Every structure is written in C-alpha cells, then in structure tokens.
Amino acid sequence: MRIDGQSRQLNFPIDENESIGADGTNAQGPNAVISIIDYVLKTHGCADLSCTIEAVNCPSQNKKQFVLSTAWVLRMASPDTAPHFNRIYDAGSGSFTIRPDCDAIQQLEDIVNKSSSATEAVRYPTWRWRDWKTFLSTSFKAIPVIRKYQYSRFDSSRPGTVFATEKATDLPEEEFFITKHRELPSAEPCLINQAGLSENRVKYLTKLSDHLCDRVIRTLPVQHPQTDCM
C-alpha cells in the first residue's frame, strides 16, 4: 500500500502458513484486503480531509463491493474525512519476482526493506485477519452491475448514498442507497486465525527443502497449522 502523503510504501509479504485459508489460499479476498486496509488506516492515518481507496474489479472475488462499504464505515467514523473510491487497489498482489537465493519469508522481508528507503515490509501478525465480508454484508447492499462503475464518492449531507460514475468525467452521477439499516454496528468484525499448513503440504515442503534450500534455511522449524479458535 502506497501512502503518498508520507512517501511510504508498505508491503505485506504473507507466508503460506499465515494466510486465512490453508496452504496460502484466501490471501487476496475481501477479508484479507480489508484487514490490511484497516490496519494501515489505524496505524498510519492522518488528519487529511480527503481519502482515496482503490479496489480491483475482480468478477470471482469482488472486493470492490466490500471495500466500498468499508469506505462508508470510514465516512461515518470520521465525518470530516471524504473518501473517494476508484478501482485498482491490489492489482500488484503476488507479483514479486523472487531471487533464486531467496529461500524463506525472512529473506524476502529483508529484500523488501533494503530495496528502497521508502519501502517497508510488514509481517503478520502485526495486523490481524477479520471477517469483514460477513460483518459488512449485514449492513450494506451491493450496487447493481458494480463492475462497470470505476469511481464512487460519498457526501455527508446524503447518509447511505453512493454517487458513482463509469468514468471520472461522467456527469450526471448515478445514485445508489447501500445501507440496510439506519444504524451501523459498533463492534469490530470477528477475528480469523491463520489456517496454517495441511499435513500433505508440510510433507511436500519438507521433501522439497532437501533439494532447494541451503543448510541454514533447512534448520528453520516448520510451522504447523493452528487449530484453536478465537
């Protein structure tokens, strides 16, 4: 995530055993993306009167619907902040080119931190996964044919209303009322534990490490999946 006002870029390298789904799955869905947005807003927020949030229009896992709802929650929590919304949030997810000498997530973290003075790697569990999809679904409705709208905004004088356009220069804007209830829930979404690695994945990685990893990396302990519930 790029924070233009601070000239900083936060990168979130996630190991296979740290994702919401087992064996590295569900690392780019609404729960994962909004959990990271929530962490950044809480830890790197400032007093700006305008906030721009971006989200990918992915047909199979439409984060835009839920990030749009998150922007409205932000608007209710900070009345003086005006969130604007367009469409490319995590388009770079998973696009790292790994060096052949990078055998572990700790080495990837070091590569990110040394790549630029403005670049910082943030490792799990610095932030926590939360069930944002269920939390937001109870209070917000989806905009029909949401994928065609590229820009959205809110206005404090029109609570619950989203103003959307297909292009930034389109006029007039289309209006959608997205809240299901007059009052929004005050509690935070439930925490989600990382799913860890399956037994088959642990066996595969252990066998693979005998061929690919050097002796130092091979001595690192394999982390098994967590089974306790919050």
C-alpha angles and dihedrals in degrees: 000000000000117000102197096185091059098033090236134132119202117202122195110204108188123196120220093254093050101060127101092249126052119272095013098309127139092030095132105037127109095275093053097043097045092045088059093045089051091051093049094048091050097046103031103028122129139187096273116141093217129055127184119202122184132198137180119249096227113168094205098048107016104201091168092075092055098038087052089055089048090054089054091051087052089051092052093046094048109031092182092057119087111203117206120193136206134160121263110075111139101011089134095055113135094004097121115131104219118217115235090243093055106101104156141036090247089061091048089052090053092049091052094048093049096044094081140354089240096048122093132179115220113199129205129280089037082092126029130229115243134187096248094154094063092038095053096039090065093058107029138056125215121249110245113255088001094173093072094059114085102175131042135171141178134224123205090218091061107049114200094014126120120198110208138181135181091227132023092246097046118123138222101035121227116238126220129179106215107171119097096197136030093235123054122218112267098203123086122249118271118272119252121208119223109261097224126201128321119236092251091051092050090052092047094049092045091053092044093051090061088067104033111029128074122237095266095054091043090063093060111109118251110239113226124211121278116240102179120104129224 
